[in-house]
């Protein structure tokens, strides 16, 4: 996979995670553990995106 393709794939995954996080936060009984896991994964993807864009 090309670098641009990988960046696009990660950007899409980052956006989907953001949507999932917002949907979970809207729920009256949001699962705090799930939110933490989703946010950690989103942050990891963001860091990887920054590294790829810098190279």
C-alpha positions as YAML, in Angstrom:
chain: A
units: angstrom
residues:
- id: 1
  name: UNK
  ca: [0.00, 0.00, 0.00]
- id: 2
  name: UNK
  ca: [1.26, 3.44, -0.81]
- id: 3
  name: UNK
  ca: [1.97, 6.05, 1.83]
- id: 4
  name: UNK
  ca: [-0.96, 8.18, 0.63]
- id: 5
  name: UNK
  ca: [-3.25, 5.15, 0.75]
- id: 6
  name: UNK
  ca: [-2.19, 4.34, 4.31]
- id: 7
  name: UNK
  ca: [-2.75, 7.97, 5.37]
- id: 8
  name: UNK
  ca: [-6.24, 7.94, 3.83]
- id: 9
  name: UNK
  ca: [-7.06, 4.64, 5.51]
- id: 10
  name: UNK
  ca: [-5.96, 5.93, 8.91]
- id: 11
  name: UNK
  ca: [-7.78, 9.24, 8.42]
- id: 12
  name: UNK
  ca: [-11.02, 7.36, 7.66]
- id: 13
  name: UNK
  ca: [-10.57, 5.13, 10.70]
- id: 14
  name: UNK
  ca: [-9.86, 8.21, 12.85]
- id: 15
  name: UNK
  ca: [-13.06, 9.89, 11.63]
- id: 16
  name: UNK
  ca: [-15.15, 6.76, 12.25]
- id: 17
  name: UNK
  ca: [-13.76, 6.45, 15.77]
- id: 18
  name: UNK
  ca: [-14.63, 10.10, 16.40]
- id: 19
  name: UNK
  ca: [-18.22, 9.45, 15.29]
- id: 20
  name: UNK
  ca: [-18.41, 6.34, 17.48]
- id: 21
  name: UNK
  ca: [-17.11, 8.28, 20.48]
- id: 22
  name: UNK
  ca: [-19.68, 11.03, 19.99]
- id: 23
  name: UNK
  ca: [-22.49, 8.48, 19.68]
- id: 24
  name: UNK
  ca: [-21.35, 6.71, 22.85]
- id: 25
  name: UNK
  ca: [-21.18, 10.01, 24.75]
- id: 26
  name: UNK
  ca: [-24.78, 10.82, 23.76]
- id: 27
  name: UNK
  ca: [-26.05, 7.68, 25.47]
- id: 28
  name: UNK
  ca: [-27.44, 8.25, 28.97]
- id: 29
  name: UNK
  ca: [-25.46, 5.30, 30.32]
- id: 30
  name: UNK
  ca: [-22.23, 5.73, 28.37]
- id: 31
  name: UNK
  ca: [-19.69, 2.98, 28.95]
- id: 32
  name: UNK
  ca: [-16.67, 4.79, 30.43]
- id: 33
  name: UNK
  ca: [-14.33, 1.87, 29.79]
- id: 34
  name: UNK
  ca: [-15.35, 1.64, 26.12]
- id: 35
  name: UNK
  ca: [-14.94, 5.40, 25.73]
- id: 36
  name: UNK
  ca: [-11.45, 5.24, 27.21]
- id: 37
  name: UNK
  ca: [-10.48, 2.42, 24.84]
- id: 38
  name: UNK
  ca: [-11.89, 4.26, 21.81]
- id: 39
  name: UNK
  ca: [-10.12, 7.49, 22.73]
- id: 40
  name: UNK
  ca: [-6.82, 5.67, 23.24]
- id: 41
  name: UNK
  ca: [-7.15, 4.02, 19.84]
- id: 42
  name: UNK
  ca: [-8.04, 7.36, 18.23]
- id: 43
  name: UNK
  ca: [-4.98, 8.99, 19.79]
- id: 44
  name: UNK
  ca: [-2.74, 6.17, 18.58]
- id: 45
  name: UNK
  ca: [-4.05, 6.64, 15.03]
- id: 46
  name: UNK
  ca: [-3.55, 10.39, 15.25]
- id: 47
  name: UNK
  ca: [0.06, 9.92, 16.32]
- id: 48
  name: UNK
  ca: [0.69, 7.47, 13.49]
- id: 49
  name: UNK
  ca: [-0.88, 9.90, 11.00]
- id: 50
  name: UNK
  ca: [1.41, 12.69, 12.19]
- id: 51
  name: UNK
  ca: [4.46, 10.47, 11.79]
- id: 52
  name: UNK
  ca: [3.45, 9.42, 8.29]
- id: 53
  name: UNK
  ca: [2.70, 12.98, 7.19]
- id: 54
  name: UNK
  ca: [6.06, 14.16, 8.51]
- id: 55
  name: UNK
  ca: [7.95, 11.60, 6.44]
...
